[in-house]
């Protein structure tokens, strides 16, 4: 398994886009909390207090709220990593690398495993970065911090990891089907709005199935957290039902990828 991962990483090492997009993604992960703090400081300095309430006391980046808040925001950045996956896999088909690998003895299943291992590594690396960013940011800005609060609601980091892994696997499937990076990225970008339009136009009798559509299910794992700051009720737990649905979608994506690879003339 490690040999397959090493082969795939050697290919990625030569892609400039891999380093640029990874760097941009990491910069956004680290920079967004800092930007939020600077914005709240600016509000305070500009006199934008709410009935005498200091905006710096809004617990957006305090434990345990920080885990749901940042993971929800970070799910919108996953397209950067998806583009890396799309480019790397589409290049395999464009430059016939996958065909050469198979001639050299790699099976279609090995090719699938190598890409899934890379997706797993990227997803885990991103989750670790999110965890460290949340831990450091929360420790810096949480007043009267209790140790128990630091890891309360940490399950949102796992939900973020699962969301990212599922989305990148979905990107893998689209790339195997379309084999063109530009077209795949375009479909990837418009798929969510199209899915949403379909969901809101479902007949009343079956409208409940919309929550189980792939990207909607991913989105449903982490609910929008910010309405609670204007005293609206939200779900502040990971939706475990949707976790199961997303895992099922991942299994279906992997099966579809393998079926496509087996039937394609590579």
MOGI-V942936 format. One record per residue. N is the residue number from 1. RES is the residue in three letters. PSI is psi in whole degrees, 0 to 359 (* if undefined). NEAR is the number of other ideal C-beta (glycine too) atoms within 8 Angstrom. Layout:
n=N res=RES psi=PSI near=NEAR
n=N res=RES psi=PSI near=NEAR
This chain:
n=1 res=UNK psi=316 near=6
n=2 res=UNK psi=327 near=5
n=3 res=UNK psi=318 near=6
n=4 res=UNK psi=318 near=11
n=5 res=UNK psi=319 near=12
n=6 res=UNK psi=320 near=8
n=7 res=UNK psi=316 near=10
n=8 res=UNK psi=322 near=13
n=9 res=UNK psi=327 near=10
n=10 res=UNK psi=324 near=8
n=11 res=UNK psi=316 near=12
n=12 res=UNK psi=332 near=11
n=13 res=UNK psi=337 near=7
n=14 res=UNK psi=358 near=5
n=15 res=UNK psi=114 near=12
n=16 res=UNK psi=322 near=5
n=17 res=UNK psi=327 near=9
n=18 res=UNK psi=313 near=12
n=19 res=UNK psi=321 near=8
n=20 res=UNK psi=310 near=8
n=21 res=UNK psi=323 near=12
n=22 res=UNK psi=318 near=10
n=23 res=UNK psi=318 near=8
n=24 res=UNK psi=318 near=9
n=25 res=UNK psi=313 near=12
n=26 res=UNK psi=321 near=9
n=27 res=UNK psi=320 near=8
n=28 res=UNK psi=319 near=10
n=29 res=UNK psi=313 near=13
n=30 res=UNK psi=325 near=10
n=31 res=UNK psi=331 near=8
n=32 res=UNK psi=311 near=11
n=33 res=UNK psi=321 near=12
n=34 res=UNK psi=321 near=8
n=35 res=UNK psi=321 near=8
n=36 res=UNK psi=315 near=10
n=37 res=UNK psi=316 near=10
n=38 res=UNK psi=324 near=8
n=39 res=UNK psi=317 near=8
n=40 res=UNK psi=322 near=12
n=41 res=UNK psi=319 near=9
n=42 res=UNK psi=319 near=8
n=43 res=UNK psi=316 near=9
n=44 res=UNK psi=316 near=12
n=45 res=UNK psi=333 near=6
n=46 res=UNK psi=1 near=6
n=47 res=UNK psi=18 near=5
n=48 res=UNK psi=63 near=7
n=49 res=UNK psi=146 near=9
n=50 res=UNK psi=102 near=6
n=51 res=UNK psi=41 near=4
n=52 res=UNK psi=2 near=4
n=53 res=UNK psi=127 near=7
n=54 res=UNK psi=119 near=6
n=55 res=UNK psi=338 near=11
n=56 res=UNK psi=345 near=7
n=57 res=UNK psi=357 near=6
n=58 res=UNK psi=124 near=7
n=59 res=UNK psi=41 near=7
n=60 res=UNK psi=321 near=11
n=61 res=UNK psi=27 near=14
n=62 res=UNK psi=151 near=11
n=63 res=UNK psi=143 near=13
n=64 res=UNK psi=359 near=10
n=65 res=UNK psi=329 near=12
n=66 res=UNK psi=327 near=14
n=67 res=UNK psi=314 near=15
n=68 res=UNK psi=320 near=14
n=69 res=UNK psi=310 near=12
n=70 res=UNK psi=324 near=15
n=71 res=UNK psi=325 near=15
n=72 res=UNK psi=313 near=12
n=73 res=UNK psi=317 near=9
n=74 res=UNK psi=337 near=12
n=75 res=UNK psi=338 near=13
n=76 res=UNK psi=349 near=6
n=77 res=UNK psi=355 near=11
n=78 res=UNK psi=343 near=12
n=79 res=UNK psi=331 near=9
n=80 res=UNK psi=314 near=11
n=81 res=UNK psi=327 near=15
n=82 res=UNK psi=322 near=13
n=83 res=UNK psi=322 near=11
n=84 res=UNK psi=313 near=15
n=85 res=UNK psi=316 near=16
n=86 res=UNK psi=313 near=15
n=87 res=UNK psi=314 near=12
n=88 res=UNK psi=320 near=14
n=89 res=UNK psi=319 near=12
n=90 res=UNK psi=326 near=14
n=91 res=UNK psi=330 near=12
n=92 res=UNK psi=320 near=11
n=93 res=UNK psi=320 near=10
n=94 res=UNK psi=316 near=8
n=95 res=UNK psi=10 near=6
n=96 res=UNK psi=25 near=7
n=97 res=UNK psi=319 near=9
n=98 res=UNK psi=322 near=10
n=99 res=UNK psi=318 near=8
n=100 res=UNK psi=320 near=8
n=101 res=UNK psi=319 near=11
n=102 res=UNK psi=321 near=12
n=103 res=UNK psi=323 near=6
n=104 res=UNK psi=358 near=6
n=105 res=UNK psi=354 near=5
n=106 res=UNK psi=132 near=8
n=107 res=UNK psi=167 near=7
n=108 res=UNK psi=324 near=10
n=109 res=UNK psi=322 near=7
n=110 res=UNK psi=320 near=10
n=111 res=UNK psi=315 near=14
n=112 res=UNK psi=314 near=12
n=113 res=UNK psi=319 near=10
n=114 res=UNK psi=319 near=13
n=115 res=UNK psi=321 near=12
n=116 res=UNK psi=324 near=11
n=117 res=UNK psi=321 near=12
n=118 res=UNK psi=316 near=14
n=119 res=UNK psi=319 near=13
n=120 res=UNK psi=317 near=9
n=121 res=UNK psi=315 near=10
n=122 res=UNK psi=317 near=13
n=123 res=UNK psi=316 near=12
n=124 res=UNK psi=319 near=9
n=125 res=UNK psi=319 near=8
n=126 res=UNK psi=319 near=14
n=127 res=UNK psi=321 near=13
n=128 res=UNK psi=317 near=8
n=129 res=UNK psi=319 near=11
n=130 res=UNK psi=316 near=14
n=131 res=UNK psi=312 near=10
n=132 res=UNK psi=319 near=8
n=133 res=UNK psi=315 near=12
n=134 res=UNK psi=319 near=14
n=135 res=UNK psi=313 near=9
n=136 res=UNK psi=315 near=8
n=137 res=UNK psi=314 near=12
n=138 res=UNK psi=319 near=14
n=139 res=UNK psi=327 near=10
n=140 res=UNK psi=326 near=6
n=141 res=UNK psi=356 near=9
n=142 res=UNK psi=119 near=13
n=143 res=UNK psi=147 near=5
n=144 res=UNK psi=51 near=4
n=145 res=UNK psi=133 near=10
n=146 res=UNK psi=143 near=7
n=147 res=UNK psi=322 near=5
n=148 res=UNK psi=328 near=6
n=149 res=UNK psi=334 near=10
n=150 res=UNK psi=322 near=12
n=151 res=UNK psi=5 near=5
n=152 res=UNK psi=133 near=9
n=153 res=UNK psi=19 near=10
n=154 res=UNK psi=345 near=9
n=155 res=UNK psi=342 near=9
n=156 res=UNK psi=332 near=13
n=157 res=UNK psi=321 near=13
n=158 res=UNK psi=317 near=10
n=159 res=UNK psi=322 near=13
n=160 res=UNK psi=315 near=15
n=161 res=UNK psi=314 near=12
n=162 res=UNK psi=319 near=12
n=163 res=UNK psi=315 near=15
n=164 res=UNK psi=314 near=15
n=165 res=UNK psi=317 near=12
n=166 res=UNK psi=318 near=14
n=167 res=UNK psi=321 near=12
n=168 res=UNK psi=326 near=15
n=169 res=UNK psi=321 near=14
n=170 res=UNK psi=319 near=12
n=171 res=UNK psi=321 near=13
n=172 res=UNK psi=313 near=15
n=173 res=UNK psi=313 near=12
n=174 res=UNK psi=321 near=12
n=175 res=UNK psi=320 near=14
n=176 res=UNK psi=325 near=12
n=177 res=UNK psi=315 near=7
n=178 res=UNK psi=325 near=10
n=179 res=UNK psi=6 near=9
n=180 res=UNK psi=124 near=7
n=181 res=UNK psi=315 near=11
n=182 res=UNK psi=315 near=6
n=183 res=UNK psi=318 near=8
n=184 res=UNK psi=316 near=15
n=185 res=UNK psi=319 near=11
n=186 res=UNK psi=312 near=8
n=187 res=UNK psi=321 near=10
n=188 res=UNK psi=321 near=12
n=189 res=UNK psi=326 near=8
n=190 res=UNK psi=348 near=8
n=191 res=UNK psi=316 near=9
n=192 res=UNK psi=311 near=8
n=193 res=UNK psi=321 near=7
n=194 res=UNK psi=317 near=8
n=195 res=UNK psi=318 near=12
n=196 res=UNK psi=319 near=9
n=197 res=UNK psi=318 near=8
n=198 res=UNK psi=317 near=10
n=199 res=UNK psi=314 near=12
n=200 res=UNK psi=348 near=7
n=201 res=UNK psi=9 near=5
n=202 res=UNK psi=144 near=10
n=203 res=UNK psi=148 near=5
n=204 res=UNK psi=322 near=5
n=205 res=UNK psi=333 near=4
n=206 res=UNK psi=16 near=7
n=207 res=UNK psi=337 near=9
n=208 res=UNK psi=338 near=5
n=209 res=UNK psi=345 near=8
n=210 res=UNK psi=328 near=11
n=211 res=UNK psi=345 near=10
n=212 res=UNK psi=0 near=7
n=213 res=UNK psi=151 near=11
n=214 res=UNK psi=305 near=9
n=215 res=UNK psi=330 near=11
n=216 res=UNK psi=319 near=13
n=217 res=UNK psi=318 near=14
n=218 res=UNK psi=315 near=14
n=219 res=UNK psi=326 near=9
n=220 res=UNK psi=345 near=10
n=221 res=UNK psi=322 near=13
n=222 res=UNK psi=109 near=15
n=223 res=UNK psi=155 near=10
n=224 res=UNK psi=121 near=6
n=225 res=UNK psi=341 near=12
n=226 res=UNK psi=336 near=8
n=227 res=UNK psi=339 near=9
n=228 res=UNK psi=339 near=10
n=229 res=UNK psi=352 near=7
n=230 res=UNK psi=30 near=6
n=231 res=UNK psi=33 near=4
n=232 res=UNK psi=146 near=6
n=233 res=UNK psi=135 near=4
n=234 res=UNK psi=169 near=9
n=235 res=UNK psi=111 near=5
n=236 res=UNK psi=29 near=8
n=237 res=UNK psi=156 near=7
n=238 res=UNK psi=135 near=10
n=239 res=UNK psi=100 near=11
n=240 res=UNK psi=331 near=7
n=241 res=UNK psi=316 near=6
n=242 res=UNK psi=331 near=12
n=243 res=UNK psi=314 near=12
n=244 res=UNK psi=320 near=8
n=245 res=UNK psi=317 near=10
n=246 res=UNK psi=320 near=14
n=247 res=UNK psi=320 near=9
n=248 res=UNK psi=320 near=8
n=249 res=UNK psi=320 near=13
n=250 res=UNK psi=314 near=11
n=251 res=UNK psi=319 near=8
n=252 res=UNK psi=319 near=8
n=253 res=UNK psi=313 near=13
n=254 res=UNK psi=316 near=11
n=255 res=UNK psi=317 near=8
n=256 res=UNK psi=322 near=9
n=257 res=UNK psi=313 near=13
n=258 res=UNK psi=319 near=11
n=259 res=UNK psi=319 near=8
n=260 res=UNK psi=317 near=11
n=261 res=UNK psi=320 near=12
n=262 res=UNK psi=325 near=7
n=263 res=UNK psi=350 near=5
n=264 res=UNK psi=149 near=7
n=265 res=UNK psi=97 near=2
n=266 res=UNK psi=* near=8
